[in-house]
Amino acid sequence: MPESAPIIEAALSQRFGERLKVDGCLPGLDELARIAEHRVHRRYLSREIAPDLLRLLCACALSAPSKSDLQQGDILIIRENAKRYAIAELLPEMPWLRQAPAFLVFLANGRRLPQISQIRGKPFPNDHLDLFFNATVDAAIVMTTFLRAAEAVGLGCCPISVIRDHAVKVSEMLALPPKVMPVAGMCVGWPAEEGGITPRLPLSVTVHEDHFAERRLTEMIDAYDRRRNTTRPYRNQREPERFGRSEVYGWSEDKARQYAVRLRADFGSFVRSKDFNLD
């Protein structure tokens, strides 16, 4: 059996707690192995990323599928350290943002399509929620494809969605015009350590056939919490002064505590302030 097949099987077993049989004769196993072994990297070597390589990765990312070929996902490379450090100041809990050799912001661009309609002298009756949704999904697909391309050449990445906690300030710092908004940032660099595989919910919870199903959800999540705790336990518990300390602190407890706090309640207002119509 080719080398990639057992790598995929081992990675997915660690990820999902399920042994998936991989046909060693399948084409593309090297790429599947990279996807299966995906790891977030937050520590980087001091080695720079060549500008030509970064541009190549952007080109590969922007080769991703796009809804109706509308091409509404953009990439903003932040080269000025002062600008990057200003964003890092907003996120002191993420020192890797300051340390990464490169930092990118993936943008939902709902601006270009109305501009094209105006250039071509055509009406644009589609200024509603779908414009925002399509642009955001396009940006997310571009970001994911960039991550795949970066990992293929040996780089490590860490997506930074928390920039949306400071969407107004980030938008101002980056001079984003109306109908252009930041979806997420991305730290990129040569990994200083291997990183670990993060276990995911079992496929029986997240893969559905013929219809949506929620069978034995509590039991499945409890089992996932226990499995994850054996390989990737949480180092700290959120807000113990409010919620106490849990003897078994798993993924579900962490996420329940995380979302027990009202988050980004003003995000809808921000999106509307960028001239997106959410009706």
BELSUL-V295332 format. One record per residue. D_FIRST is the distance of its C-alpha to the first C-alpha in Angstrom with 1 decimal. Layout:
BEGIN
d_first={D_FIRST:D_FIRST}
END
This chain:
BEGIN
d_first={0.0:3.8:6.4:8.3:6.7:7.7:10.7:11.8:11.7:13.6:16.0:16.9:17.4:19.8:21.3:22.0:21.8:19.6:16.0:14.6:11.6:9.5:8.3:5.3:8.0:10.6:12.8:14.0:11.2:13.0:16.2:15.0:13.8:17.4:19.0:17.4:18.3:21.8:24.5:28.2:29.7:33.4:33.8:33.7:34.4:37.7:36.0:37.3:35.4:36.6:38.6:36.9:33.5:34.9:36.4:33.2:31.4:34.4:34.2:30.5:31.5:34.4:32.3:31.2:32.4:36.1:38.3:40.2:39.6:42.2:40.5:42.0:39.6:40.8:39.7:42.3:41.5:43.8:44.7:48.0:47.5:50.7:49.4:46.1:47.9:50.3:47.5:46.0:49.5:49.1:45.9:46.7:44.1:41.4:42.1:38.8:40.4:42.9:40.4:37.7:38.0:38.0:39.1:38.9:40.5:39.2:42.1:42.9:45.3:47.5:50.2:49.1:49.2:52.8:53.7:52.3:54.2:57.3:56.7:56.4:59.4:57.6:58.0:55.4:55.8:52.4:53.2:52.0:49.1:46.6:47.2:46.3:43.3:41.8:42.3:40.8:37.6:37.3:37.6:35.0:32.5:33.4:33.0:29.5:28.4:30.0:28.0:24.7:26.0:27.3:24.1:22.2:24.6:24.4:27.5:28.1:30.2:32.5:34.1:37.8:39.1:42.0:43.9:45.0:47.1:49.1:48.8:52.4:52.5:49.2:50.4:53.6:52.0:49.9:52.8:50.9:53.2:53.8:50.8:48.3:46.7:44.1:41.1:39.2:38.9:35.8:35.6:33.4:32.7:30.5:29.2:31.0:28.5:25.0:26.3:24.9:23.1:25.8:25.3:26.3:28.0:25.9:24.8:27.3:30.0:29.1:27.4:30.0:30.1:33.2:35.5:35.7:35.5:36.3:35.7:36.1:36.0:37.8:35.7:32.4:33.8:35.0:31.6:30.1:32.8:32.1:28.3:28.9:31.7:29.4:27.3:29.5:33.1:35.9:38.0:41.2:42.8:44.6:48.3:48.9:52.6:52.5:49.8:49.9:47.0:44.4:43.0:39.6:39.2:36.2:35.0:37.5:40.4:39.7:39.5:42.6:44.5:43.4:44.7:47.8:49.2:50.3:48.1:48.8:51.7:53.2:50.1:51.5:54.7:52.8:51.0:54.3:55.9:53.4:55.1:52.3:53.8:51.9:53.9}
END
